[in-house]
């Protein structure tokens, strides 16, 4: 799969801009603030229907404009695929494939597989469990529609159960039969989600460990482990045991929406015990493993975005990553960097076609 043309209109800092890509490696260079990361985010937007960096959709519209449009032309399996993402203020976002709007955005996920490596990934280590769950969900969802559907359904039912708990508290009442309806539904979806997350970690963890070894040249024992209430019991039992707590807090306190992914180095949390270099290697290994996993599961080679990583890594780690990317198993690559010379020096090591766009 190749992105051949990208056009943006009123997107972030761009009025109107078109890029044509005919090389395997495409580099965007220029000073801070010229929009290098915004180009990568536009490419991300075409795959996921949303920004990687700003979840508030309307804030991606250029100041003083009323709408944005992102247009991408892809060559996929010898066929031209045109994808457009557009948004008008105070209206719903529209995603079109070959001029036909999606009725469900979730149907688009996985059609244009993509992985981004960015300084913002540090949130995976520093932030709470929700960030790590989103990472897991994003990786699995790109190649597993039934998982994505179950996840969407679970979250809808969870909202309804939480609303019911608030209603009970507000009206000083309680009806066990009505709460059980939601418990049963949550239990069904949770089983599928828990099983898929468990299976995912079984396959993903060895890939991740091999990638860490390749880019770190170190011997630390790094690991990922899955933390979930469902290791203890099925969700139906758990919800019945925690109902008094849920009533008091007016929120569903247990379930797969509380799952976490634990990152460790030598059996200790990497957040506290990993050096900066180890944490960076850990995150890049995580994303390269994501790339490999999606490729294995979907049979498609994802697009890879490297945002500003040269500023964040020493030359040795950059060299290791470039060498990994030099393998034929990688497809199209997009890089942003502030230094044109540094970028060109790095990509010249790779025996692939490259193009540098000065912004």
C-alpha positions in Angstrom: 0.0 0.0 0.0 1.4 3.4 -1.1 0.1 6.9 -0.3 0.8 8.7 -3.7 -0.9 12.1 -3.1 -1.8 14.0 0.0 -3.8 17.3 -0.1 -4.8 19.4 2.8 -7.1 22.4 2.9 -7.5 24.7 6.0 -5.9 22.0 8.1 -4.0 23.3 11.2 -1.5 25.8 9.9 -1.9 25.0 6.2 -4.1 27.0 3.8 -3.8 24.7 0.9 -1.0 22.2 0.2 -0.5 19.2 -2.0 2.4 16.6 -1.7 3.2 13.9 -4.3 5.1 10.9 -3.0 7.0 8.7 -5.4 9.8 7.5 -3.0 9.8 4.9 -0.2 11.2 7.4 2.4 9.6 10.8 2.5 11.2 13.4 4.8 9.7 16.7 6.0 12.3 19.2 7.3 12.2 22.7 8.5 12.2 24.9 11.6 9.8 24.3 14.5 6.3 25.5 13.8 6.3 25.2 10.0 3.9 22.2 10.1 6.1 19.1 9.7 4.2 17.2 12.4 0.9 18.5 11.0 1.7 16.7 7.6 2.2 13.4 9.5 -0.9 14.0 11.5 -2.9 14.5 8.3 -1.7 11.1 7.1 -2.7 9.6 10.5 -6.1 11.3 10.1 -6.7 9.5 6.9 -6.2 6.1 8.5 -8.0 6.7 11.8 -10.5 9.5 11.0 -9.0 11.6 13.9 -5.8 13.4 14.9 -3.1 11.7 16.9 -2.3 14.8 18.7 -5.5 16.7 19.2 -8.7 14.8 20.0 -10.9 17.9 19.7 -11.8 17.7 16.0 -12.8 21.3 15.5 -9.4 22.5 16.8 -7.8 21.0 13.7 -9.5 23.5 11.5 -7.2 26.5 10.6 -7.9 29.6 12.6 -10.6 31.8 11.1 -11.8 29.1 8.7 -15.0 27.1 8.7 -13.8 23.7 7.6 -10.9 21.4 6.8 -10.4 18.8 4.1 -7.7 16.1 3.9 -7.5 14.1 0.7 -5.4 11.0 0.2 -4.8 8.9 -3.0 -3.5 5.4 -2.3 -2.3 2.6 -4.4 -3.6 -0.5 -2.7 -3.5 -4.0 -4.3 -3.1 -2.4 -7.8 -6.2 -0.3 -7.2 -6.6 3.5 -6.7 -8.3 4.2 -3.4 -9.4 7.8 -2.6 -10.0 8.7 1.0 -11.3 12.1 2.2 -11.8 13.3 5.8 -13.6 16.6 6.2 -15.2 18.6 8.9 -17.3 21.8 9.1 -17.7 23.7 12.3 -20.8 22.6 14.3 -21.3 19.6 11.9 -20.4 16.0 12.0 -17.1 14.8 10.5 -17.4 13.0 7.2 -15.1 10.2 6.0 -15.4 9.1 2.4 -13.8 6.2 0.5 -14.0 6.6 -3.3 -16.7 9.3 -2.9 -18.9 7.1 -0.7 -19.4 8.3 2.9 -19.0 5.7 5.7 -22.1 5.3 7.9 -19.9 3.9 10.7 -16.4 5.3 11.1 -15.4 2.0 12.7 -15.8 0.3 9.3 -12.8 2.4 8.1 -10.4 1.3 10.9 -7.8 -1.1 9.5 -8.4 -0.3 5.9 -5.2 1.9 5.8 -3.0 0.3 8.5 -0.5 2.8 10.0 1.9 3.1 12.9 3.2 6.4 14.3 6.3 6.8 16.5 6.3 10.2 18.2 7.6 12.0 21.4 3.9 12.0 22.5 4.3 8.2 23.0 5.9 9.0 26.3 2.4 9.2 27.7 2.2 5.4 27.4 4.7 5.3 30.3 3.8 8.4 32.3 0.0 8.6 32.1 -2.7 6.4 33.5 -4.1 3.0 32.4 -6.5 4.5 29.8 -3.6 5.5 27.6 -2.2 2.0 27.6 -5.7 0.4 27.0 -6.1 2.7 24.0 -2.8 1.5 22.6 -3.8 -2.1 23.0 -7.3 -1.4 21.5 -5.8 0.5 18.6 -3.4 -2.4 17.7 -6.0 -5.2 17.9 -8.8 -3.1 16.2 -6.8 -2.6 13.0 -7.1 -6.2 12.1 -10.0 -7.5 14.2 -13.5 -6.1 13.5 -15.3 -8.3 16.0 -13.1 -6.9 18.7 -13.7 -3.3 17.7 -17.5 -3.9 17.6 -17.5 -5.6 21.0 -15.4 -2.7 22.4 -17.8 -0.1 21.1 -20.8 -2.0 22.4 -19.2 -2.5 25.8 -18.6 1.2 26.2 -22.2 2.1 25.2 -23.6 -0.4 27.8 -21.2 0.9 30.4 -22.4 4.5 29.8 -26.0 3.2 30.2 -25.2 1.3 33.4 -23.4 4.4 34.9 -26.4 6.6 34.0 -28.7 4.1 35.8 -26.5 4.2 38.9 -26.7 8.0 38.9 -30.5 7.8 38.5 -30.8 5.4 41.4 -28.7 7.8 43.6 -30.7 10.8 42.5 -34.1 9.2 43.2 -33.1 7.2 46.3 -34.2 4.0 44.7 -32.7 0.7 43.4 -34.0 -2.0 41.0 -31.8 -5.1 40.8 -33.6 -6.5 37.7 -32.7 -3.5 35.6 -29.1 -3.4 36.7 -28.8 -7.1 35.9 -29.8 -6.5 32.3 -26.7 -4.3 31.8 -24.5 -6.7 33.9 -25.4 -9.6 31.5 -24.6 -7.5 28.4 -21.3 -6.2 29.8 -20.3 -9.8 30.8 -20.8 -11.1 27.2 -18.8 -8.3 25.6 -16.1 -8.4 28.3 -15.4 -12.1 27.7 -14.6 -11.5 24.1 -12.5 -8.4 24.8 -10.6 -10.1 27.7 -9.9 -13.2 25.6 -8.7 -11.2 22.6 -6.4 -9.0 24.8 -4.9 -12.1 26.4 -4.3 -13.7 23.0 -2.8 -10.5 21.7 -0.3 -10.3 24.5 0.8 -13.9 23.9 1.7 -13.1 20.3 2.8 -9.4 20.8 5.2 -9.8 23.8 7.8 -12.0 22.0 7.8 -9.6 19.0 8.3 -6.6 21.4 11.2 -8.3 23.2 13.0 -9.0 20.0 12.6 -5.4 18.8 13.9 -4.1 22.1 16.9 -6.3 21.9 17.6 -5.1 18.3 17.6 -1.3 19.1 19.0 -1.2 22.7 22.1 -3.5 22.6 21.4 -4.1 26.3 20.6 -7.1 28.4 17.8 -5.8 30.6 14.9 -8.1 31.2 12.0 -6.1 29.9 8.4 -7.3 29.9 4.7 -6.6 29.3 2.0 -8.0 31.5 -1.7 -7.8 31.4 -3.6 -6.7 34.5 -7.4 -7.4 34.5 -10.2 -8.0 37.0 -11.3 -10.9 34.8 -8.3 -13.0 35.8 -10.0 -13.4 39.2 -13.6 -14.0 38.1 -16.1 -13.5 35.3 -17.5 -10.0 35.1 -21.0 -11.0 36.1 -19.8 -12.3 39.5 -17.5 -9.2 39.9 -20.4 -6.8 39.2 -22.6 -8.5 41.7 -19.9 -8.4 44.4 -19.1 -4.7 43.8 -22.7 -3.4 43.5 -22.7 -1.6 46.8 -19.5 0.2 46.0 -20.9 1.1 42.5 -24.1 2.5 44.0 -22.1 4.6 46.4 -19.7 6.0 43.8 -22.4 6.0 41.0 -19.9 4.4 38.6 -19.0 0.9 37.5 -15.8 0.4 39.4 -14.7 -3.0 37.9 -14.5 -4.4 34.4 -12.3 -4.5 31.3 -12.5 -0.7 31.2 -10.1 -0.8 34.2 -7.6 -3.2 32.5 -3.9 -2.1 32.3 -0.7 -3.1 30.6 2.2 -3.2 33.0 5.7 -2.1 31.6 8.6 -3.6 33.6 12.4 -3.6 33.4 14.2 -6.1 35.5 10.9 -6.9 37.2 10.4 -3.2 38.3 8.1 -0.5 36.8 10.0 1.2 33.9 8.3 4.5 34.8 10.4 4.6 38.1 13.4 2.4 37.4 14.1 2.9 33.6 16.6 5.4 32.4 15.5 7.9 29.8 17.4 5.9 27.1 15.8 2.7 28.3 12.3 4.2 28.3 12.8 5.6 24.7 14.0 2.2 23.5 11.1 0.6 25.2 8.6 2.8 23.5 10.1 2.5 20.0 10.3 -1.3 20.5 6.6 -1.2 21.4 5.7 0.7 18.2 7.9 -1.4 15.9 6.2 -4.5 17.5 2.9 -2.9 16.7 4.0 -2.5 13.1 5.1 -6.2 12.9 1.9 -7.5 14.6 -0.5 -5.5 12.3 1.5 -6.7 9.3 1.2 -10.3 10.4 -2.5 -10.2 11.3 -3.7 -8.1 8.3 -1.3 -9.2 5.6 -0.8 -5.5 4.8 2.4 -3.5 5.3 1.5 -0.5 7.4 2.6 3.0 6.6 5.2 4.1 9.3 5.4 7.7 10.6 8.5 8.8 12.5 7.8 12.2 14.1 10.8 14.2 15.4 12.6 11.1 16.8 16.0 12.3 15.7 15.9 15.1 18.3 14.9 12.6 21.0 17.4 9.8 20.4 21.2 9.4 20.3 22.8 8.6 17.0 23.3 4.9 17.8 19.6 4.4 18.4 18.7 6.3 15.3 21.1 4.2 13.3 19.6 1.0 14.7 16.1 2.1 13.7 17.2 3.1 10.2 18.9 -0.3 9.8 15.6 -2.0 10.9 13.7 0.1 8.4 16.1 -0.8 5.7 14.7 -4.3 5.6 12.3 -5.1 2.7 9.6 -5.9 5.3 9.0 -2.2 5.7 6.9 -0.2 3.3 6.4 3.5 3.0 8.1 5.7 5.6 7.4 9.4 6.5 9.9 11.3 8.7 9.8 14.8 10.3 12.9 16.5 11.5 14.3 20.0 12.1 17.7 19.3 10.5 17.8 18.6 6.8 21.5 17.5 6.9 21.0 15.1 9.7 18.0 13.5 8.1 19.7 13.2 4.7 22.8 11.6 6.4 20.5 9.1 8.1 18.4 8.1 5.1 21.5 7.8 2.9 22.5 4.8 5.0 19.4 3.1 3.7 19.4 1.7 0.2 16.0 3.0 -0.6 14.6 5.8 -2.7 14.0 9.0 -0.6 12.7 12.5 -1.1 13.2 15.6 1.2 10.4 18.2 1.4 11.6 21.5 2.8 8.7 23.3 4.6 
